Amino acid sequence: MTFLVQQHADATDLHELRRRILRNNDPAISVHDSRDLDDDAIHLSIVRDELVVVCGSLYSSHSPLDDAVASYQLRYMAADESVRGSGGGRALLERAGDIVRTRGVEHLWANARDSALGFYLATGWTTVSGSEHLSKETQLPHTVVVKSLRKK
Ligand SMILES: CC(C)(COP(=O)(O)OP(=O)(O)OC[C@H]1O[C@@H](n2cnc3c(N)ncnc32)[C@H](O)[C@@H]1OP(=O)(O)O)[C@@H](O)C(=O)NCCC(=O)NCCS
């Protein structure tokens, strides 16, 4: 399946999918991130039938491995159940890597839900040893994952 990954100026386009997939569709929980409006924030999606079916946002941030390395944090990575497992998440991450590489970024990192670790491992990320923790927002087990964007 081919996916067209779009970039959004406004993160609110992604809020419905963020809330539905990542916050149990709870209308009482805010899915706004304080960094959403940063000039260097990146909001990506895949749209099908005018609905956002895959989303992810990236924010300029220190690498958990090395403060001196230019890095972005990936957050709110989600795919609608109707498209899961068909390569949309991978396509979005590839586009994210292409965009941030042009900004001189060497690391992507994320707090990965343990239930999604297989996704990150399948797409070239590695876990940070000893980083296992419970998310303050969801109370779900997470592990820090990092992807090096350096050319091999
Ligand atoms: C994690 C998620 C975004 C992946 O999106 P997706 O579009 O289904 O992923 P893809 O189809 O591009 O999968 C890429 C690879 O990861 C694997 N993968 C995807 N999700 C996985 C999971 N939860 N566990 C193990 N492997 C997974 C796929 O099998 C595929 O492997 P392959 O290329 O070797 O066949 C999606 O499953 C999701 O929204 N999950 C619920 C929300 C969530 O946990 N988000 C992450 C928060 S950190």
The ligand as an SDF file (V2000), in Angstrom:
LIG
                    3D

 48 50  0  0  0  0  0  0  0  0999 V2000
    2.1570    1.5380   17.0090 C   0  0  0  0  0  0  0  0  0  0  0  0
    1.3450    1.9490   15.7650 C   0  0  0  0  0  0  0  0  0  0  0  0
    1.3950    3.4590   15.6050 C   0  0  0  0  0  0  0  0  0  0  0  0
    2.0050    1.2810   14.5440 C   0  0  0  0  0  0  0  0  0  0  0  0
    1.3870    1.7720   13.3630 O   0  0  0  0  0  0  0  0  0  0  0  0
    1.1360    0.8120   12.0980 P   0  0  0  0  0  0  0  0  0  0  0  0
    0.7140    1.6760   10.9580 O   0  0  0  0  0  0  0  0  0  0  0  0
    0.2470   -0.2900   12.5020 O   0  0  0  0  0  0  0  0  0  0  0  0
    2.6230    0.2470   11.8530 O   0  0  0  0  0  0  0  0  0  0  0  0
    3.1970   -0.3890   10.4910 P   0  0  0  0  0  0  0  0  0  0  0  0
    2.0980   -1.1080    9.7770 O   0  0  0  0  0  0  0  0  0  0  0  0
    3.9400    0.6510    9.7310 O   0  0  0  0  0  0  0  0  0  0  0  0
    4.2110   -1.4580   11.0690 O   0  0  0  0  0  0  0  0  0  0  0  0
    5.6200   -1.4170   10.8560 C   0  0  0  0  0  0  0  0  0  0  0  0
    6.2050   -2.6650   11.4890 C   0  0  0  0  0  0  0  0  0  0  0  0
    5.9840   -2.6570   12.9080 O   0  0  0  0  0  0  0  0  0  0  0  0
    5.2980   -3.8280   13.3190 C   0  0  0  0  0  0  0  0  0  0  0  0
    4.3690   -3.4380   14.3790 N   0  0  0  0  0  0  0  0  0  0  0  0
    3.4360   -2.4540   14.3110 C   0  0  0  0  0  0  0  0  0  0  0  0
    2.8070   -2.3290   15.5010 N   0  0  0  0  0  0  0  0  0  0  0  0
    3.3330   -3.2690   16.3140 C   0  0  0  0  0  0  0  0  0  0  0  0
    3.0910   -3.6280   17.6660 C   0  0  0  0  0  0  0  0  0  0  0  0
    2.1990   -2.9810   18.4260 N   0  0  0  0  0  0  0  0  0  0  0  0
    3.8370   -4.6540   18.1790 N   0  0  0  0  0  0  0  0  0  0  0  0
    4.7520   -5.3060   17.4280 C   0  0  0  0  0  0  0  0  0  0  0  0
    5.0280   -4.9710   16.1350 N   0  0  0  0  0  0  0  0  0  0  0  0
    4.3270   -3.9810   15.5950 C   0  0  0  0  0  0  0  0  0  0  0  0
    4.5720   -4.2990   12.0800 C   0  0  0  0  0  0  0  0  0  0  0  0
    4.2970   -5.6780   12.1400 O   0  0  0  0  0  0  0  0  0  0  0  0
    5.5650   -3.9520   10.9940 C   0  0  0  0  0  0  0  0  0  0  0  0
    6.5990   -4.9190   10.9560 O   0  0  0  0  0  0  0  0  0  0  0  0
    7.1510   -5.5130    9.5430 P   0  0  0  0  0  0  0  0  0  0  0  0
    7.4120   -4.2990    8.6710 O   0  0  0  0  0  0  0  0  0  0  0  0
    8.3680   -6.2630    9.9530 O   0  0  0  0  0  0  0  0  0  0  0  0
    6.0270   -6.3250    9.0130 O   0  0  0  0  0  0  0  0  0  0  0  0
   -0.1320    1.4580   15.8600 C   0  0  0  0  0  0  0  0  0  0  0  0
   -0.1270    0.0740   16.0800 O   0  0  0  0  0  0  0  0  0  0  0  0
   -0.9390    2.1200   16.9760 C   0  0  0  0  0  0  0  0  0  0  0  0
   -1.5140    3.1830   16.7800 O   0  0  0  0  0  0  0  0  0  0  0  0
   -0.9730    1.4780   18.1670 N   0  0  0  0  0  0  0  0  0  0  0  0
   -1.7810    2.0200   19.2760 C   0  0  0  0  0  0  0  0  0  0  0  0
   -1.2370    3.3430   19.7940 C   0  0  0  0  0  0  0  0  0  0  0  0
    0.2060    3.2430   20.2320 C   0  0  0  0  0  0  0  0  0  0  0  0
    0.5960    2.3590   20.9860 O   0  0  0  0  0  0  0  0  0  0  0  0
    1.0110    4.2220   19.7440 N   0  0  0  0  0  0  0  0  0  0  0  0
    2.4040    4.2950   20.0950 C   0  0  0  0  0  0  0  0  0  0  0  0
    2.5660    5.1460   21.2940 C   0  0  0  0  0  0  0  0  0  0  0  0
    4.2840    5.1970   21.8120 S   0  0  0  0  0  0  0  0  0  0  0  0
  1  2  1  0
  2  3  1  0
  2  4  1  0
  2 36  1  0
  4  5  1  0
  5  6  1  0
  6  7  2  0
  6  8  1  0
  6  9  1  0
  9 10  1  0
 10 11  2  0
 10 12  1  0
 10 13  1  0
 13 14  1  0
 14 15  1  0
 15 16  1  0
 15 30  1  0
 16 17  1  0
 17 18  1  0
 17 28  1  0
 18 19  1  0
 18 27  1  0
 19 20  2  0
 20 21  1  0
 21 22  1  0
 21 27  2  0
 22 23  1  0
 22 24  2  0
 24 25  1  0
 25 26  2  0
 26 27  1  0
 28 29  1  0
 28 30  1  0
 30 31  1  0
 31 32  1  0
 32 33  2  0
 32 34  1  0
 32 35  1  0
 36 37  1  0
 36 38  1  0
 38 39  2  0
 38 40  1  0
 40 41  1  0
 41 42  1  0
 42 43  1  0
 43 44  2  0
 43 45  1  0
 45 46  1  0
 46 47  1  0
 47 48  1  0
M  END
$$$$
